[in-house]
Amino acid sequence: MPDPEPILDVAGGDIALSRHLSKSLRALADRTLDPGLKSEIRAILAGQGSVRDLMRNESFNQVLDRVLPTMIQRAQMLPDAELRRLAEQGRRELEHLRTQADPPPPIRLRPPPLPAPPVRRDLSPEIVEADDEYFREHHRRGWLV
């Protein structure tokens, strides 16, 4: 059974930070189009790897290179009052995560299977022949004609 808090070591033993990092990684895994990154994050969340492994993942580093400069620039432009408000909001969020009784919900390691594509034999012979002729003609004459 996977560790309910697989990121606790990286979070310095802080359960709230561990849960926050797990939540952030789940969001990244849900939104990335890179299957390798998605798979690595899901393995980490299942306790089969370490967050430190992400530092060697090119896709993860590309996400950081794309997102971090903008986020840092936005944070530097915020007024002090807004920074204090956001810091307080973050502290409240971490406190909530610290006192949360239930571990975060488990993640699915495998996406649901895709439906099988239609098979050519389901098509009428006329359609198959027309399709074959179309591609034979393009192969013979070229695709730009």
C-alpha positions in Angstrom: 0.0 0.0 0.0 1.4 3.4 -0.9 2.5 5.8 1.8 -0.4 8.3 2.4 2.1 11.1 2.6 4.8 10.2 0.1 6.3 13.8 0.0 6.7 14.1 3.8 10.5 13.8 3.5 10.9 16.6 1.0 8.5 18.8 3.1 10.9 18.5 6.1 8.3 16.5 8.1 5.6 19.2 7.7 2.4 17.4 7.0 0.7 20.5 5.7 3.5 21.3 3.3 3.5 17.6 2.1 -0.2 17.8 1.4 0.1 21.1 -0.3 2.9 19.8 -2.6 0.9 16.6 -3.3 -2.1 18.8 -4.2 0.1 20.9 -6.6 1.6 17.8 -8.2 -1.9 16.3 -8.7 -3.0 19.5 -10.5 0.1 19.4 -12.7 -0.4 15.7 -13.5 -4.0 16.4 -14.4 -3.1 19.3 -16.7 0.1 18.3 -18.5 -0.1 16.8 -22.0 3.3 15.1 -21.5 2.6 11.4 -20.8 6.1 10.9 -19.3 5.8 13.7 -16.9 2.2 12.6 -16.0 3.5 9.1 -15.3 6.4 10.2 -13.2 4.3 12.5 -11.1 1.7 9.8 -10.5 4.5 7.4 -9.5 5.8 9.9 -7.0 2.3 10.5 -5.6 2.0 6.7 -5.2 5.2 6.6 -3.2 7.3 5.0 -6.0 9.7 7.9 -6.4 10.8 11.2 -5.0 10.0 14.8 -5.9 13.8 15.1 -6.3 13.5 12.9 -9.4 11.5 15.7 -11.1 14.6 17.9 -11.2 16.0 15.6 -13.8 12.8 15.6 -15.9 13.2 17.8 -18.9 9.4 18.4 -19.2 9.1 19.5 -15.6 12.0 21.9 -16.1 10.4 23.3 -19.2 7.2 23.9 -17.2 9.3 25.7 -14.5 11.2 27.8 -17.1 7.9 28.8 -18.7 5.9 29.6 -15.6 8.3 30.8 -12.8 9.6 34.0 -14.4 6.1 35.3 -15.0 5.0 34.3 -11.5 8.0 36.0 -9.9 7.4 39.1 -12.0 3.8 39.2 -10.9 4.7 38.8 -7.2 7.3 41.6 -7.4 4.6 43.9 -8.8 2.1 43.3 -6.0 1.6 46.0 -3.4 2.8 45.1 0.1 -0.8 44.9 1.4 -1.7 42.3 -1.2 1.5 40.3 -0.4 0.6 40.3 3.3 -3.0 39.2 2.5 -1.8 36.4 0.3 0.8 35.3 2.9 -2.0 35.2 5.5 -4.2 33.2 3.1 -1.4 30.7 2.6 -0.8 30.3 6.3 -4.6 29.6 6.8 -4.5 27.1 4.0 -1.5 25.3 5.5 -3.1 25.3 8.9 -6.2 23.7 7.4 -4.1 21.1 5.7 -2.2 20.4 9.0 -5.5 19.7 10.9 -7.1 17.8 8.0 -8.0 14.4 9.3 -8.3 12.5 6.0 -5.3 11.9 3.8 -5.7 13.3 0.3 -7.7 11.1 -2.1 -5.8 8.4 -3.9 -4.9 8.9 -7.5 -5.5 6.5 -10.3 -2.3 5.1 -11.7 -3.7 4.3 -15.1 -6.1 6.4 -17.1 -9.3 4.6 -18.2 -8.8 2.6 -21.4 -9.7 4.3 -24.6 -12.5 2.9 -26.8 -11.2 0.8 -29.7 -11.2 2.7 -33.0 -13.6 1.4 -35.7 -12.2 -1.4 -37.7 -12.1 -1.3 -41.5 -14.1 -4.5 -41.9 -17.1 -2.5 -40.4 -17.1 -0.4 -43.6 -18.8 -1.4 -46.8 -16.5 -2.7 -49.5 -17.3 0.3 -51.7 -16.0 2.7 -49.1 -12.9 0.7 -48.5 -12.2 0.6 -52.2 -12.8 4.3 -52.6 -10.5 5.0 -49.7 -7.8 2.8 -51.1 -8.0 4.4 -54.5 -7.8 7.9 -53.0 -4.5 7.0 -51.2 -3.1 5.1 -54.2 -3.8 8.1 -56.5 -2.2 10.6 -54.0 0.8 8.3 -53.6 1.2 8.1 -57.4 0.7 11.9 -58.1 1.9 13.4 -54.9 0.1 15.1 -52.0 0.4 18.6 -53.2 -1.4 18.1 -56.6 
